[in-house]
Amino acid sequence: MSTLHLECPFCGQAMDVDHDGSYAPRYARCASCNERFIYEPLRDGVRTLRPSEADSCSDPEQRELETGGSCED
């Protein structure tokens, strides 16, 4: 397991999360502002999004509903 360094898209707070190596998007909650946001590991970094900014393959809940989890990882 590795660590991803994230920045909350709401308040800019830096935070670290454990990462299992998957490219699947996940939710995180900011310890500073308590907002839930999405982080999506990419080949060359990590993208953070507000849920309202995410398309269906970047939102973990919508991804499962719309594709049955079949978006490529």
mmCIF file of the N, C-alpha and C atoms, coordinates in Angstrom:
data_MODEL
# 
_entry.id   MODEL 
# 
loop_
_atom_site.group_PDB 
_atom_site.id 
_atom_site.type_symbol 
_atom_site.label_atom_id 
_atom_site.label_alt_id 
_atom_site.label_comp_id 
_atom_site.label_asym_id 
_atom_site.label_entity_id 
_atom_site.label_seq_id 
_atom_site.pdbx_PDB_ins_code 
_atom_site.Cartn_x 
_atom_site.Cartn_y 
_atom_site.Cartn_z 
_atom_site.occupancy 
_atom_site.B_iso_or_equiv 
_atom_site.pdbx_formal_charge 
_atom_site.auth_seq_id 
_atom_site.auth_comp_id 
_atom_site.auth_asym_id 
_atom_site.auth_atom_id 
_atom_site.pdbx_PDB_model_num 
ATOM 1   N N  . MET A 1 1  ? 0.848   -1.172 0.000   1.00 0.00 ? 1  MET A N  1 
ATOM 2   C CA . MET A 1 1  ? 0.000   0.000  0.000   1.00 0.00 ? 1  MET A CA 1 
ATOM 3   C C  . MET A 1 1  ? 0.894   1.237  0.000   1.00 0.00 ? 1  MET A C  1 
ATOM 4   N N  . SER A 1 2  ? 0.468   2.247  -0.740  1.00 0.00 ? 2  SER A N  1 
ATOM 5   C CA . SER A 1 2  ? 1.210   3.502  -0.809  1.00 0.00 ? 2  SER A CA 1 
ATOM 6   C C  . SER A 1 2  ? 0.339   4.641  -0.282  1.00 0.00 ? 2  SER A C  1 
ATOM 7   N N  . THR A 1 3  ? 0.870   5.838  -0.337  1.00 0.00 ? 3  THR A N  1 
ATOM 8   C CA . THR A 1 3  ? 0.155   7.015  0.146   1.00 0.00 ? 3  THR A CA 1 
ATOM 9   C C  . THR A 1 3  ? -0.037  7.997  -1.000  1.00 0.00 ? 3  THR A C  1 
ATOM 10  N N  . LEU A 1 4  ? -1.242  8.535  -1.103  1.00 0.00 ? 4  LEU A N  1 
ATOM 11  C CA . LEU A 1 4  ? -1.527  9.600  -2.063  1.00 0.00 ? 4  LEU A CA 1 
ATOM 12  C C  . LEU A 1 4  ? -1.634  10.917 -1.311  1.00 0.00 ? 4  LEU A C  1 
ATOM 13  N N  . HIS A 1 5  ? -1.076  11.952 -1.888  1.00 0.00 ? 5  HIS A N  1 
ATOM 14  C CA . HIS A 1 5  ? -1.141  13.292 -1.312  1.00 0.00 ? 5  HIS A CA 1 
ATOM 15  C C  . HIS A 1 5  ? -2.233  14.059 -2.056  1.00 0.00 ? 5  HIS A C  1 
ATOM 16  N N  . LEU A 1 6  ? -3.254  14.479 -1.322  1.00 0.00 ? 6  LEU A N  1 
ATOM 17  C CA . LEU A 1 6  ? -4.419  15.140 -1.905  1.00 0.00 ? 6  LEU A CA 1 
ATOM 18  C C  . LEU A 1 6  ? -4.546  16.565 -1.410  1.00 0.00 ? 6  LEU A C  1 
ATOM 19  N N  . GLU A 1 7  ? -5.333  17.342 -2.140  1.00 0.00 ? 7  GLU A N  1 
ATOM 20  C CA . GLU A 1 7  ? -5.721  18.676 -1.696  1.00 0.00 ? 7  GLU A CA 1 
ATOM 21  C C  . GLU A 1 7  ? -7.231  18.771 -1.810  1.00 0.00 ? 7  GLU A C  1 
ATOM 22  N N  . CYS A 1 8  ? -7.891  19.127 -0.728  1.00 0.00 ? 8  CYS A N  1 
ATOM 23  C CA . CYS A 1 8  ? -9.343  19.249 -0.723  1.00 0.00 ? 8  CYS A CA 1 
ATOM 24  C C  . CYS A 1 8  ? -9.772  20.289 -1.762  1.00 0.00 ? 8  CYS A C  1 
ATOM 25  N N  . PRO A 1 9  ? -10.695 19.925 -2.670  1.00 0.00 ? 9  PRO A N  1 
ATOM 26  C CA . PRO A 1 9  ? -11.139 20.892 -3.675  1.00 0.00 ? 9  PRO A CA 1 
ATOM 27  C C  . PRO A 1 9  ? -12.067 21.973 -3.117  1.00 0.00 ? 9  PRO A C  1 
ATOM 28  N N  . PHE A 1 10 ? -12.472 21.841 -1.863  1.00 0.00 ? 10 PHE A N  1 
ATOM 29  C CA . PHE A 1 10 ? -13.334 22.844 -1.234  1.00 0.00 ? 10 PHE A CA 1 
ATOM 30  C C  . PHE A 1 10 ? -12.517 23.907 -0.500  1.00 0.00 ? 10 PHE A C  1 
ATOM 31  N N  . CYS A 1 11 ? -11.556 23.459 0.331   1.00 0.00 ? 11 CYS A N  1 
ATOM 32  C CA . CYS A 1 11 ? -10.832 24.426 1.170   1.00 0.00 ? 11 CYS A CA 1 
ATOM 33  C C  . CYS A 1 11 ? -9.324  24.459 0.924   1.00 0.00 ? 11 CYS A C  1 
ATOM 34  N N  . GLY A 1 12 ? -8.802  23.522 0.120   1.00 0.00 ? 12 GLY A N  1 
ATOM 35  C CA . GLY A 1 12 ? -7.375  23.518 -0.182  1.00 0.00 ? 12 GLY A CA 1 
ATOM 36  C C  . GLY A 1 12 ? -6.506  22.818 0.841   1.00 0.00 ? 12 GLY A C  1 
ATOM 37  N N  . GLN A 1 13 ? -7.094  22.242 1.875   1.00 0.00 ? 13 GLN A N  1 
ATOM 38  C CA . GLN A 1 13 ? -6.336  21.544 2.918   1.00 0.00 ? 13 GLN A CA 1 
ATOM 39  C C  . GLN A 1 13 ? -5.603  20.339 2.319   1.00 0.00 ? 13 GLN A C  1 
ATOM 40  N N  . ALA A 1 14 ? -4.318  20.212 2.617   1.00 0.00 ? 14 ALA A N  1 
ATOM 41  C CA . ALA A 1 14 ? -3.541  19.053 2.179   1.00 0.00 ? 14 ALA A CA 1 
ATOM 42  C C  . ALA A 1 14 ? -3.821  17.883 3.109   1.00 0.00 ? 14 ALA A C  1 
ATOM 43  N N  . MET A 1 15 ? -3.875  16.684 2.529   1.00 0.00 ? 15 MET A N  1 
ATOM 44  C CA . MET A 1 15 ? -4.092  15.486 3.332   1.00 0.00 ? 15 MET A CA 1 
ATOM 45  C C  . MET A 1 15 ? -3.512  14.283 2.604   1.00 0.00 ? 15 MET A C  1 
ATOM 46  N N  . ASP A 1 16 ? -3.259  13.218 3.335   1.00 0.00 ? 16 ASP A N  1 
ATOM 47  C CA . ASP A 1 16 ? -2.755  11.973 2.785   1.00 0.00 ? 16 ASP A CA 1 
ATOM 48  C C  . ASP A 1 16 ? -3.787  10.880 2.989   1.00 0.00 ? 16 ASP A C  1 
ATOM 49  N N  . VAL A 1 17 ? -3.891  9.966  2.010   1.00 0.00 ? 17 VAL A N  1 
ATOM 50  C CA . VAL A 1 17 ? -4.758  8.795  2.132   1.00 0.00 ? 17 VAL A CA 1 
ATOM 51  C C  . VAL A 1 17 ? -3.962  7.566  1.718   1.00 0.00 ? 17 VAL A C  1 
ATOM 52  N N  . ASP A 1 18 ? -4.277  6.430  2.333   1.00 0.00 ? 18 ASP A N  1 
ATOM 53  C CA . ASP A 1 18 ? -3.679  5.165  1.927   1.00 0.00 ? 18 ASP A CA 1 
ATOM 54  C C  . ASP A 1 18 ? -4.247  4.775  0.574   1.00 0.00 ? 18 ASP A C  1 
ATOM 55  N N  . HIS A 1 19 ? -3.398  4.203  -0.273  1.00 0.00 ? 19 HIS A N  1 
ATOM 56  C CA . HIS A 1 19 ? -3.799  3.855  -1.642  1.00 0.00 ? 19 HIS A CA 1 
ATOM 57  C C  . HIS A 1 19 ? -3.391  2.418  -1.937  1.00 0.00 ? 19 HIS A C  1 
ATOM 58  N N  . ASP A 1 20 ? -4.352  1.619  -2.413  1.00 0.00 ? 20 ASP A N  1 
ATOM 59  C CA . ASP A 1 20 ? -4.103  0.201  -2.684  1.00 0.00 ? 20 ASP A CA 1 
ATOM 60  C C  . ASP A 1 20 ? -3.589  -0.075 -4.094  1.00 0.00 ? 20 ASP A C  1 
ATOM 61  N N  . GLY A 1 21 ? -3.362  0.957  -4.886  1.00 0.00 ? 21 GLY A N  1 
ATOM 62  C CA . GLY A 1 21 ? -2.850  0.778  -6.238  1.00 0.00 ? 21 GLY A CA 1 
ATOM 63  C C  . GLY A 1 21 ? -3.919  0.778  -7.315  1.00 0.00 ? 21 GLY A C  1 
ATOM 64  N N  . SER A 1 22 ? -5.183  0.780  -6.933  1.00 0.00 ? 22 SER A N  1 
ATOM 65  C CA . SER A 1 22 ? -6.288  0.778  -7.891  1.00 0.00 ? 22 SER A CA 1 
ATOM 66  C C  . SER A 1 22 ? -6.459  2.169  -8.498  1.00 0.00 ? 22 SER A C  1 
ATOM 67  N N  . TYR A 1 23 ? -6.945  2.198  -9.735  1.00 0.00 ? 23 TYR A N  1 
ATOM 68  C CA . TYR A 1 23 ? -7.248  3.473  -10.376 1.00 0.00 ? 23 TYR A CA 1 
ATOM 69  C C  . TYR A 1 23 ? -8.703  3.881  -10.183 1.00 0.00 ? 23 TYR A C  1 
ATOM 70  N N  . ALA A 1 24 ? -9.464  3.098  -9.454  1.00 0.00 ? 24 ALA A N  1 
ATOM 71  C CA . ALA A 1 24 ? -10.875 3.417  -9.221  1.00 0.00 ? 24 ALA A CA 1 
ATOM 72  C C  . ALA A 1 24 ? -10.996 4.677  -8.364  1.00 0.00 ? 24 ALA A C  1 
ATOM 73  N N  . PRO A 1 25 ? -11.929 5.569  -8.707  1.00 0.00 ? 25 PRO A N  1 
ATOM 74  C CA . PRO A 1 25 ? -12.141 6.763  -7.882  1.00 0.00 ? 25 PRO A CA 1 
ATOM 75  C C  . PRO A 1 25 ? -12.735 6.379  -6.533  1.00 0.00 ? 25 PRO A C  1 
ATOM 76  N N  . ARG A 1 26 ? -12.426 7.176  -5.535  1.00 0.00 ? 26 ARG A N  1 
ATOM 77  C CA . ARG A 1 26 ? -12.900 6.929  -4.173  1.00 0.00 ? 26 ARG A CA 1 
ATOM 78  C C  . ARG A 1 26 ? -13.327 8.249  -3.551  1.00 0.00 ? 26 ARG A C  1 
ATOM 79  N N  . TYR A 1 27 ? -14.064 8.128  -2.455  1.00 0.00 ? 27 TYR A N  1 
ATOM 80  C CA . TYR A 1 27 ? -14.437 9.305  -1.670  1.00 0.00 ? 27 TYR A CA 1 
ATOM 81  C C  . TYR A 1 27 ? -13.454 9.499  -0.527  1.00 0.00 ? 27 TYR A C  1 
ATOM 82  N N  . ALA A 1 28 ? -13.266 10.749 -0.154  1.00 0.00 ? 28 ALA A N  1 
ATOM 83  C CA . ALA A 1 28 ? -12.508 11.113 1.043   1.00 0.00 ? 28 ALA A CA 1 
ATOM 84  C C  . ALA A 1 28 ? -13.278 12.235 1.723   1.00 0.00 ? 28 ALA A C  1 
ATOM 85  N N  . ARG A 1 29 ? -13.047 12.392 3.004   1.00 0.00 ? 29 ARG A N  1 
ATOM 86  C CA . ARG A 1 29 ? -13.669 13.489 3.746   1.00 0.00 ? 29 ARG A CA 1 
ATOM 87  C C  . ARG A 1 29 ? -12.557 14.351 4.321   1.00 0.00 ? 29 ARG A C  1 
ATOM 88  N N  . CYS A 1 30 ? -12.656 15.635 4.081   1.00 0.00 ? 30 CYS A N  1 
ATOM 89  C CA . CYS A 1 30 ? -11.655 16.583 4.561   1.00 0.00 ? 30 CYS A CA 1 
ATOM 90  C C  . CYS A 1 30 ? -11.780 16.750 6.074   1.00 0.00 ? 30 CYS A C  1 
ATOM 91  N N  . ALA A 1 31 ? -10.673 16.619 6.767   1.00 0.00 ? 31 ALA A N  1 
ATOM 92  C CA . ALA A 1 31 ? -10.664 16.792 8.216   1.00 0.00 ? 31 ALA A CA 1 
ATOM 93  C C  . ALA A 1 31 ? -10.833 18.259 8.612   1.00 0.00 ? 31 ALA A C  1 
ATOM 94  N N  . SER A 1 32 ? -10.545 19.171 7.692   1.00 0.00 ? 32 SER A N  1 
ATOM 95  C CA . SER A 1 32 ? -10.634 20.594 7.996   1.00 0.00 ? 32 SER A CA 1 
ATOM 96  C C  . SER A 1 32 ? -12.049 21.151 7.807   1.00 0.00 ? 32 SER A C  1 
ATOM 97  N N  . CYS A 1 33 ? -12.643 20.926 6.628   1.00 0.00 ? 33 CYS A N  1 
ATOM 98  C CA . CYS A 1 33 ? -13.962 21.503 6.340   1.00 0.00 ? 33 CYS A CA 1 
ATOM 99  C C  . CYS A 1 33 ? -15.095 20.472 6.392   1.00 0.00 ? 33 CYS A C  1 
ATOM 100 N N  . ASN A 1 34 ? -14.753 19.201 6.548   1.00 0.00 ? 34 ASN A N  1 
ATOM 101 C CA . ASN A 1 34 ? -15.705 18.087 6.665   1.00 0.00 ? 34 ASN A CA 1 
ATOM 102 C C  . ASN A 1 34 ? -16.502 17.822 5.386   1.00 0.00 ? 34 ASN A C  1 
ATOM 103 N N  . GLU A 1 35 ? -16.080 18.366 4.252   1.00 0.00 ? 35 GLU A N  1 
ATOM 104 C CA . GLU A 1 35 ? -16.749 18.107 2.977   1.00 0.00 ? 35 GLU A CA 1 
ATOM 105 C C  . GLU A 1 35 ? -16.263 16.781 2.395   1.00 0.00 ? 35 GLU A C  1 
ATOM 106 N N  . ARG A 1 36 ? -17.175 16.065 1.753   1.00 0.00 ? 36 ARG A N  1 
ATOM 107 C CA . ARG A 1 36 ? -16.816 14.822 1.069   1.00 0.00 ? 36 ARG A CA 1 
ATOM 108 C C  . ARG A 1 36 ? -16.462 15.162 -0.370  1.00 0.00 ? 36 ARG A C  1 
ATOM 109 N N  . PHE A 1 37 ? -15.361 14.598 -0.852  1.00 0.00 ? 37 PHE A N  1 
ATOM 110 C CA . PHE A 1 37 ? -14.938 14.833 -2.226  1.00 0.00 ? 37 PHE A CA 1 
ATOM 111 C C  . PHE A 1 37 ? -14.423 13.537 -2.833  1.00 0.00 ? 37 PHE A C  1 
ATOM 112 N N  . ILE A 1 38 ? -14.187 13.577 -4.124  1.00 0.00 ? 38 ILE A N  1 
ATOM 113 C CA . ILE A 1 38 ? -13.724 12.412 -4.866  1.00 0.00 ? 38 ILE A CA 1 
ATOM 114 C C  . ILE A 1 38 ? -12.250 12.589 -5.188  1.00 0.00 ? 38 ILE A C  1 
ATOM 115 N N  . TYR A 1 39 ? -11.486 11.515 -5.023  1.00 0.00 ? 39 TYR A N  1 
ATOM 116 C CA . TYR A 1 39 ? -10.125 11.513 -5.549  1.00 0.00 ? 39 TYR A CA 1 
ATOM 117 C C  . TYR A 1 39 ? -10.002 10.361 -6.530  1.00 0.00 ? 39 TYR A C  1 
ATOM 118 N N  . GLU A 1 40 ? -9.337  10.636 -7.635  1.00 0.00 ? 40 GLU A N  1 
ATOM 119 C CA . GLU A 1 40 ? -9.200  9.668  -8.716  1.00 0.00 ? 40 GLU A CA 1 
ATOM 120 C C  . GLU A 1 40 ? -7.721  9.525  -9.068  1.00 0.00 ? 40 GLU A C  1 
ATOM 121 N N  . PRO A 1 41 ? -7.122  8.393  -8.704  1.00 0.00 ? 41 PRO A N  1 
ATOM 122 C CA . PRO A 1 41 ? -5.719  8.170  -9.063  1.00 0.00 ? 41 PRO A CA 1 
ATOM 123 C C  . PRO A 1 41 ? -5.559  8.100  -10.585 1.00 0.00 ? 41 PRO A C  1 
ATOM 124 N N  . LEU A 1 42 ? -4.548  8.755  -11.085 1.00 0.00 ? 42 LEU A N  1 
ATOM 125 C CA . LEU A 1 42 ? -4.224  8.752  -12.509 1.00 0.00 ? 42 LEU A CA 1 
ATOM 126 C C  . LEU A 1 42 ? -2.804  8.228  -12.684 1.00 0.00 ? 42 LEU A C  1 
ATOM 127 N N  . ARG A 1 43 ? -2.426  7.928  -13.893 1.00 0.00 ? 43 ARG A N  1 
ATOM 128 C CA . ARG A 1 43 ? -1.084  7.411  -14.144 1.00 0.00 ? 43 ARG A CA 1 
ATOM 129 C C  . ARG A 1 43 ? 0.000   8.388  -13.669 1.00 0.00 ? 43 ARG A C  1 
ATOM 130 N N  . ASP A 1 44 ? -0.253  9.683  -13.822 1.00 0.00 ? 44 ASP A N  1 
ATOM 131 C CA . ASP A 1 44 ? 0.762   10.682 -13.500 1.00 0.00 ? 44 ASP A CA 1 
ATOM 132 C C  . ASP A 1 44 ? 0.381   11.582 -12.327 1.00 0.00 ? 44 ASP A C  1 
ATOM 133 N N  . GLY A 1 45 ? -0.448  11.097 -11.425 1.00 0.00 ? 45 GLY A N  1 
ATOM 134 C CA . GLY A 1 45 ? -0.823  11.891 -10.257 1.00 0.00 ? 45 GLY A CA 1 
ATOM 135 C C  . GLY A 1 45 ? -2.186  11.499 -9.734  1.00 0.00 ? 45 GLY A C  1 
ATOM 136 N N  . VAL A 1 46 ? -2.864  12.458 -9.175  1.00 0.00 ? 46 VAL A N  1 
ATOM 137 C CA . VAL A 1 46 ? -4.206  12.213 -8.641  1.00 0.00 ? 46 VAL A CA 1 
ATOM 138 C C  . VAL A 1 46 ? -5.051  13.458 -8.878  1.00 0.00 ? 46 VAL A C  1 
ATOM 139 N N  . ARG A 1 47 ? -6.308  13.249 -9.219  1.00 0.00 ? 47 ARG A N  1 
ATOM 140 C CA . ARG A 1 47 ? -7.243  14.353 -9.461  1.00 0.00 ? 47 ARG A CA 1 
ATOM 141 C C  . ARG A 1 47 ? -8.250  14.374 -8.322  1.00 0.00 ? 47 ARG A C  1 
ATOM 142 N N  . THR A 1 48 ? -8.563  15.556 -7.813  1.00 0.00 ? 48 THR A N  1 
ATOM 143 C CA . THR A 1 48 ? -9.605  15.700 -6.800  1.00 0.00 ? 48 THR A CA 1 
ATOM 144 C C  . THR A 1 48 ? -10.745 16.517 -7.383  1.00 0.00 ? 48 THR A C  1 
ATOM 145 N N  . LEU A 1 49 ? -11.967 16.109 -7.045  1.00 0.00 ? 49 LEU A N  1 
ATOM 146 C CA . LEU A 1 49 ? -13.163 16.743 -7.596  1.00 0.00 ? 49 LEU A CA 1 
ATOM 147 C C  . LEU A 1 49 ? -14.227 16.919 -6.530  1.00 0.00 ? 49 LEU A C  1 
ATOM 148 N N  . ARG A 1 50 ? -14.997 17.966 -6.665  1.00 0.00 ? 50 ARG A N  1 
ATOM 149 C CA . ARG A 1 50 ? -16.241 18.060 -5.909  1.00 0.00 ? 50 ARG A CA 1 
ATOM 150 C C  . ARG A 1 50 ? -17.211 17.083 -6.569  1.00 0.00 ? 50 ARG A C  1 
ATOM 151 N N  . PRO A 1 51 ? -18.084 16.427 -5.821  1.00 0.00 ? 51 PRO A N  1 
ATOM 152 C CA . PRO A 1 51 ? -19.024 15.485 -6.445  1.00 0.00 ? 51 PRO A CA 1 
ATOM 153 C C  . PRO A 1 51 ? -19.834 16.103 -7.583  1.00 0.00 ? 51 PRO A C  1 
ATOM 154 N N  . SER A 1 52 ? -20.164 17.383 -7.490  1.00 0.00 ? 52 SER A N  1 
ATOM 155 C CA . SER A 1 52 ? -20.941 18.039 -8.551  1.00 0.00 ? 52 SER A CA 1 
ATOM 156 C C  . SER A 1 52 ? -20.148 18.212 -9.847  1.00 0.00 ? 52 SER A C  1 
ATOM 157 N N  . GLU A 1 53 ? -18.830 18.078 -9.797  1.00 0.00 ? 53 GLU A N  1 
ATOM 158 C CA . GLU A 1 53 ? -17.974 18.241 -10.975 1.00 0.00 ? 53 GLU A CA 1 
ATOM 159 C C  . GLU A 1 53 ? -17.687 16.924 -11.696 1.00 0.00 ? 53 GLU A C  1 
ATOM 160 N N  . ALA A 1 54 ? -18.031 15.806 -11.078 1.00 0.00 ? 54 ALA A N  1 
ATOM 161 C CA . ALA A 1 54 ? -17.624 14.496 -11.591 1.00 0.00 ? 54 ALA A CA 1 
ATOM 162 C C  . ALA A 1 54 ? -18.594 13.937 -12.625 1.00 0.00 ? 54 ALA A C  1 
ATOM 163 N N  . ASP A 1 55 ? -18.041 13.300 -13.659 1.00 0.00 ? 55 ASP A N  1 
ATOM 164 C CA . ASP A 1 55 ? -18.886 12.567 -14.598 1.00 0.00 ? 55 ASP A CA 1 
ATOM 165 C C  . ASP A 1 55 ? -19.184 11.185 -14.003 1.00 0.00 ? 55 ASP A C  1 
ATOM 166 N N  . SER A 1 56 ? -19.976 10.388 -14.690 1.00 0.00 ? 56 SER A N  1 
ATOM 167 C CA . SER A 1 56 ? -20.436 9.122  -14.109 1.00 0.00 ? 56 SER A CA 1 
ATOM 168 C C  . SER A 1 56 ? -19.312 8.122  -13.861 1.00 0.00 ? 56 SER A C  1 
ATOM 169 N N  . CYS A 1 57 ? -18.231 8.167  -14.612 1.00 0.00 ? 57 CYS A N  1 
ATOM 170 C CA . CYS A 1 57 ? -17.130 7.229  -14.369 1.00 0.00 ? 57 CYS A CA 1 
ATOM 171 C C  . CYS A 1 57 ? -16.163 7.743  -13.302 1.00 0.00 ? 57 CYS A C  1 
ATOM 172 N N  . SER A 1 58 ? -16.274 8.990  -12.904 1.00 0.00 ? 58 SER A N  1 
ATOM 173 C CA . SER A 1 58 ? -15.415 9.526  -11.850 1.00 0.00 ? 58 SER A CA 1 
ATOM 174 C C  . SER A 1 58 ? -16.110 9.584  -10.501 1.00 0.00 ? 58 SER A C  1 
ATOM 175 N N  . ASP A 1 59 ? -17.420 9.427  -10.461 1.00 0.00 ? 59 ASP A N  1 
ATOM 176 C CA . ASP A 1 59 ? -18.172 9.421  -9.206  1.00 0.00 ? 59 ASP A CA 1 
ATOM 177 C C  . ASP A 1 59 ? -18.400 7.963  -8.800  1.00 0.00 ? 59 ASP A C  1 
ATOM 178 N N  . PRO A 1 60 ? -17.835 7.523  -7.676  1.00 0.00 ? 60 PRO A N  1 
ATOM 179 C CA . PRO A 1 60 ? -17.952 6.112  -7.292  1.00 0.00 ? 60 PRO A CA 1 
ATOM 180 C C  . PRO A 1 60 ? -19.385 5.585  -7.231  1.00 0.00 ? 60 PRO A C  1 
ATOM 181 N N  . GLU A 1 61 ? -20.328 6.372  -6.739  1.00 0.00 ? 61 GLU A N  1 
ATOM 182 C CA . GLU A 1 61 ? -21.712 5.905  -6.651  1.00 0.00 ? 61 GLU A CA 1 
ATOM 183 C C  . GLU A 1 61 ? -22.363 5.831  -8.032  1.00 0.00 ? 61 GLU A C  1 
ATOM 184 N N  . GLN A 1 62 ? -22.198 6.860  -8.851  1.00 0.00 ? 62 GLN A N  1 
ATOM 185 C CA . GLN A 1 62 ? -22.770 6.864  -10.198 1.00 0.00 ? 62 GLN A CA 1 
ATOM 186 C C  . GLN A 1 62 ? -22.117 5.809  -11.086 1.00 0.00 ? 62 GLN A C  1 
ATOM 187 N N  . ARG A 1 63 ? -20.838 5.606  -10.906 1.00 0.00 ? 63 ARG A N  1 
ATOM 188 C CA . ARG A 1 63 ? -20.096 4.602  -11.673 1.00 0.00 ? 63 ARG A CA 1 
ATOM 189 C C  . ARG A 1 63 ? -20.725 3.230  -11.493 1.00 0.00 ? 63 ARG A C  1 
ATOM 190 N N  . GLU A 1 64 ? -21.025 2.879  -10.271 1.00 0.00 ? 64 GLU A N  1 
ATOM 191 C CA . GLU A 1 64 ? -21.632 1.583  -9.977  1.00 0.00 ? 64 GLU A CA 1 
ATOM 192 C C  . GLU A 1 64 ? -23.051 1.499  -10.534 1.00 0.00 ? 64 GLU A C  1 
ATOM 193 N N  . LEU A 1 65 ? -23.841 2.555  -10.358 1.00 0.00 ? 65 LEU A N  1 
ATOM 194 C CA . LEU A 1 65 ? -25.221 2.554  -10.839 1.00 0.00 ? 65 LEU A CA 1 
ATOM 195 C C  . LEU A 1 65 ? -25.323 2.483  -12.359 1.00 0.00 ? 65 LEU A C  1 
ATOM 196 N N  . GLU A 1 66 ? -24.544 3.300  -13.049 1.00 0.00 ? 66 GLU A N  1 
ATOM 197 C CA . GLU A 1 66 ? -24.694 3.426  -14.490 1.00 0.00 ? 66 GLU A CA 1 
ATOM 198 C C  . GLU A 1 66 ? -23.944 2.378  -15.296 1.00 0.00 ? 66 GLU A C  1 
ATOM 199 N N  . THR A 1 67 ? -22.868 1.850  -14.756 1.00 0.00 ? 67 THR A N  1 
ATOM 200 C CA . THR A 1 67 ? -22.058 0.923  -15.542 1.00 0.00 ? 67 THR A CA 1 
ATOM 201 C C  . THR A 1 67 ? -21.935 -0.450 -14.914 1.00 0.00 ? 67 THR A C  1 
ATOM 202 N N  . GLY A 1 68 ? -22.517 -0.640 -13.756 1.00 0.00 ? 68 GLY A N  1 
ATOM 203 C CA . GLY A 1 68 ? -22.341 -1.921 -13.080 1.00 0.00 ? 68 GLY A CA 1 
ATOM 204 C C  . GLY A 1 68 ? -20.900 -2.141 -12.671 1.00 0.00 ? 68 GLY A C  1 
ATOM 205 N N  . GLY A 1 69 ? -20.148 -1.041 -12.503 1.00 0.00 ? 69 GLY A N  1 
ATOM 206 C CA . GLY A 1 69 ? -18.746 -1.145 -12.108 1.00 0.00 ? 69 GLY A CA 1 
ATOM 207 C C  . GLY A 1 69 ? -17.825 -1.517 -13.255 1.00 0.00 ? 69 GLY A C  1 
ATOM 208 N N  . SER A 1 70 ? -18.291 -1.378 -14.512 1.00 0.00 ? 70 SER A N  1 
ATOM 209 C CA . SER A 1 70 ? -17.493 -1.843 -15.639 1.00 0.00 ? 70 SER A CA 1 
ATOM 210 C C  . SER A 1 70 ? -16.583 -0.790 -16.264 1.00 0.00 ? 70 SER A C  1 
ATOM 211 N N  . CYS A 1 71 ? -16.517 0.424  -15.717 1.00 0.00 ? 71 CYS A N  1 
ATOM 212 C CA . CYS A 1 71 ? -15.557 1.394  -16.237 1.00 0.00 ? 71 CYS A CA 1 
ATOM 213 C C  . CYS A 1 71 ? -14.166 0.806  -16.047 1.00 0.00 ? 71 CYS A C  1 
ATOM 214 N N  . GLU A 1 72 ? -13.315 0.973  -17.024 1.00 0.00 ? 72 GLU A N  1 
ATOM 215 C CA . GLU A 1 72 ? -11.998 0.363  -16.930 1.00 0.00 ? 72 GLU A CA 1 
ATOM 216 C C  . GLU A 1 72 ? -11.181 1.023  -15.843 1.00 0.00 ? 72 GLU A C  1 
ATOM 217 N N  . ASP A 1 73 ? -10.481 0.200  -15.070 1.00 0.00 ? 73 ASP A N  1 
ATOM 218 C CA . ASP A 1 73 ? -9.591  0.681  -14.012 1.00 0.00 ? 73 ASP A CA 1 
ATOM 219 C C  . ASP A 1 73 ? -8.196  0.838  -14.548 1.00 0.00 ? 73 ASP A C  1 
# 
